Amino acid sequence: MAWYAYCIGEKQAFPELARHRKPIPMESVLGVSGNQVFLYPASELAVIVSEHNPSEALNQKSGVDHARVIADCFQHSTVLPFRFGTVFHNDESLRKSIRSNQRQFLGHIDKLRGKAEMHLKILVDDCGSHAAGKRLPADGASREYFTNLRENAARQRERQTRARAVSFQMHRLFTPLDEEVSCRLTDKCKMTLDIAHLIDRKCVERYLNKFSTICVSMREYQMQLSGPWPPYHFVHRLTCGAHSHVQQPAPVTMPVICIPERVSMLV
């Protein structure tokens, strides 16, 4: 039997596992393809899984179900989310993978215990947008070609400097425990900074208050905040190379899942 994997949690967070050594169903929780979700005991850990048919393709709705199950488990335990599409082909492969990585998993759970992820999206004007539409000429040997190359390189450095400055400013203001930052250009001559901050869950209210204050004082930026989330960005390397996959699914945008503590703000 193949198992679709959602996340790893602490066994002690699920008292019902104290009397069981075999997988037991999580009451009223359905996962990918509407399959029953199970708690799979593995030493000090609990792996949240559901039965999986390898012939079934994963789609956008599967991504929604995947995130929803993780959000449900996040209310009970510190969790290490698996990548979307992680599948164990049988019980033996699941046990072997957890057993061989148990020390690493326990170490990450200990590091992330009581932590949550807040996600900031910041839209800023592209400092190189005044020439964003300028195209390089077909003649690669022309003087204009090399001039444009230098100008494009200069604009790229300006963007990197601007993005780095905004990222540093956000780090100084929010003082997160850890962070991950990515930057991309939009079609409307804007730069979007996606910033994931790792914080203590008990500090969520303080973080939200600080965000409200910053929005008032920094009106030159369009800022969006969501969270708290399970720490997706801070455990994404855990499952690399450690698990077998039925397929490499198409990228699925993680949906917005309503969980009790979650707050989404748009300014």
C-alpha atoms as one frame of an Amber mdcrd trajectory, in Angstrom:
protein
   0.000   0.000   0.000   1.326   3.450  -0.922   1.135   6.308   1.589   0.783
   9.988   0.694   2.718  12.032   3.299   1.673  15.448   4.648   3.914  16.181
   7.606   5.733  14.840  10.649   4.634  15.721  14.182   5.447  14.775  17.748
   3.889  11.499  18.831   3.209  12.879  22.317   0.981  15.574  20.791  -1.509
  12.868  19.783  -2.534  11.007  22.986  -4.522   8.435  21.002  -1.234   6.963
  19.722  -0.161   5.967  23.234  -2.221   2.783  22.988  -1.511   1.936  19.338
   1.439   0.743  17.273  -0.412   0.717  13.973  -1.821   3.641  11.967  -5.054
   5.036  13.348  -7.463   7.418  11.572  -7.642  11.090  12.467 -11.262  11.768
  13.246 -13.116  13.791  10.585  -9.962  14.628   8.604  -9.855  13.799   4.883
  -6.862  14.395   2.666  -5.850  14.174  -0.996  -8.547  12.603  -3.203 -10.896
  12.557  -0.198  -8.948   9.726   1.467  -8.985   9.209   5.230  -5.975  10.713
   7.014  -4.037   8.474   9.422  -1.570   8.974  12.255   1.325   6.610  11.565
   3.420   6.029  14.737   7.188   5.916  14.206   9.159   5.812  17.469   8.885
   9.328  18.991   7.297  10.735  15.851   3.900  10.645  14.171   3.734  10.734
  10.383   0.477  12.127   8.989  -0.456  10.129   5.888  -3.344   8.885   3.777
  -3.670   5.921   1.450  -2.661   6.709  -2.111  -3.301   5.191  -5.515  -0.179
   5.771  -7.681  -2.343   5.881 -10.812  -4.180   8.993  -9.582  -2.753  12.301
 -10.817  -2.198  15.151  -8.366  -3.769  18.499  -9.253  -4.574  21.936  -7.861
  -7.222  20.578  -5.499  -4.665  18.080  -4.205  -2.487  21.048  -3.248  -5.409
  22.601  -1.345  -6.042  19.323   0.508  -2.335  18.938   1.270  -2.109  22.406
   2.881  -5.386  21.977   4.781  -4.267  18.747   6.465  -0.954  20.341   7.510
  -2.828  23.363   8.908  -5.082  21.039  10.943  -2.081  19.207  12.402  -0.333
  22.517  13.147  -3.030  23.170  15.757  -1.917  20.112  17.736   1.814  19.812
  17.228   5.009  21.296  15.880   5.078  19.996  12.309   7.643  19.415   9.589
   5.695  19.698   6.320   6.577  17.363   3.456   6.823  18.718  -0.063   3.629
  18.454  -2.057   3.609  15.087  -3.854   5.732  13.096  -1.381   4.731   9.423
  -1.513   6.051   6.309   0.215   5.472   3.202  -1.878   4.879   0.913   1.121
   5.161   0.606   4.911   8.775  -0.507   4.749   9.936   2.523   2.743   8.107
   4.844   5.160   9.623   3.218   8.259  13.089   3.083   6.707  13.036   6.755
   5.735  11.816   7.917   9.148  14.247   5.612  10.962  17.279   6.758   8.956
  16.402  10.459   9.386  14.915  10.334  12.878  17.721  12.219  14.604  17.500
  15.011  12.026  13.693  15.195  12.276  13.759  15.320  16.086  16.424  18.039
  15.968  14.347  20.185  13.604  11.188  19.675  15.648  13.089  20.787  18.730
  14.380  23.852  16.849  10.921  24.777  15.515   8.867  23.942  18.607   6.573
  26.854  19.415   7.528  28.664  16.206   5.389  29.905  13.316   5.974  31.500
   9.944   4.708  34.938   8.943   4.693  35.838   5.270   5.274  39.399   4.056
   4.721  40.453   0.463   6.055  43.912  -0.369   5.487  45.714  -3.661   8.012
  48.452  -4.466   8.663  50.599  -7.546  11.264  49.138  -9.872  14.179  51.569
  -9.855  15.081  50.428 -13.381  11.599  50.655 -14.839  12.299  53.815 -16.839
  14.085  51.653 -19.421  12.504  48.297 -18.742  11.027  48.060 -22.220  14.277
  48.746 -24.048  15.216  45.805 -26.262  18.687  44.765 -27.329  19.351  45.200
 -31.072  19.760  42.120 -33.229  23.300  43.075 -34.238  25.331  41.744 -31.322
  28.518  43.453 -32.540  27.128  46.979 -32.555  28.182  49.647 -30.099  24.559
  50.082 -29.018  24.399  46.410 -28.104  27.268  46.693 -25.621  25.936  49.994
 -24.296  22.603  48.323 -23.580  24.360  45.420 -21.904  26.078  47.823 -19.512
  22.825  49.689 -18.851  20.929  46.463 -18.161  23.660  45.292 -15.796  23.559
  48.638 -13.985  19.752  48.449 -13.637  20.059  44.910 -12.286  22.557  46.052
  -9.661  20.212  48.910  -8.702  17.349  46.442  -8.256  19.484  44.132  -6.129
  20.625  47.024  -3.970  17.044  48.268  -3.513  15.745  44.792  -2.686  18.583
  44.204  -0.217  17.903  47.537   1.487  14.155  46.834   1.892  14.866  43.317
   3.139  17.373  44.611   5.709  14.913  47.281   6.813  12.185  44.665   7.394
  14.611  42.459   9.307  15.608  45.351  11.568  11.983  46.317  12.219  10.550
  42.828  12.843  13.690  41.123  14.280  12.634  37.582  13.292  14.408  34.454
  14.524  15.133  33.481  10.922  14.084  34.557   7.443  13.987  33.644   3.761
  13.712  36.312   1.059  13.014  36.133  -2.669  12.501  38.915  -5.219  10.870
  39.026  -8.645   9.777  41.606 -11.216   6.103  42.033 -12.108   4.566  43.028
 -15.426   3.709  46.466 -14.039   7.257  47.694 -13.463   7.171  46.711  -9.810
   9.396  44.524  -7.652   7.761  41.989  -5.353   9.653  40.874  -2.270   8.416
  37.664  -0.648   9.720  37.499   2.901   9.146  34.571   5.261   9.828  35.341
   8.940  10.168  32.683  11.618   8.839  33.909  14.968   7.626  32.577  18.317
   3.908  31.783  18.181   3.408  33.665  21.423   4.705  36.806  19.660   2.157
  36.754  16.823   0.050  39.562  18.294   3.136  41.741  18.794   4.173  41.071
  15.192   0.733  42.085  13.907   0.789  45.300  15.935   4.226  46.135  14.588
   3.021  45.476  11.045   0.122  47.923  11.512   2.503  50.597  12.778   4.950
  50.065   9.918   2.188  50.333   7.317   1.286  53.771   8.620   4.882  55.032
   8.601   5.987  53.438   5.302   3.242  54.293   2.844   5.639  54.193  -0.104
   5.318  50.391  -0.031   2.279  48.205  -0.661   2.455  45.493   1.985   0.503
  42.289   2.495   0.792  40.002   5.525  -0.498  36.486   6.127   0.040  33.994
   8.928   0.779  32.393  11.212   1.618  29.354   9.071   3.462  26.106   9.652
   7.169  26.779   8.954   7.091  25.777   5.267  10.139  27.788   4.211  12.327
  26.593   7.080  12.030  22.830   6.640  11.844  22.578   2.830  15.320  21.022
   2.651  14.430  18.158   4.986  12.612  16.044   2.412  15.077  16.582  -0.461
  16.464  13.243  -1.529  15.008  11.423   1.468  11.750  10.245  -0.070  10.512
   8.614  -3.244   7.899  10.330  -5.390   5.195   8.976  -7.616   5.851  11.862
  -9.985   7.226  15.355 -10.118   3.964  17.332  -9.961   3.479  20.647 -11.649
   4.107  23.597  -9.329   1.050  24.222  -7.177   0.548  27.546  -5.471  -0.081
  26.989  -1.778  -3.650  28.105  -1.081  -4.890  30.350   1.678  -6.208  28.052
   4.393  -8.210  29.487   7.279  -6.832  28.250  10.580  -7.755  29.667  14.010
  -4.752  31.953  14.509  -4.354  33.005  10.913  -4.524  36.701  10.050  -4.320
  38.210   6.589  -3.867  41.934   6.132  -3.582  43.988   2.966  -2.532  47.611
   2.968
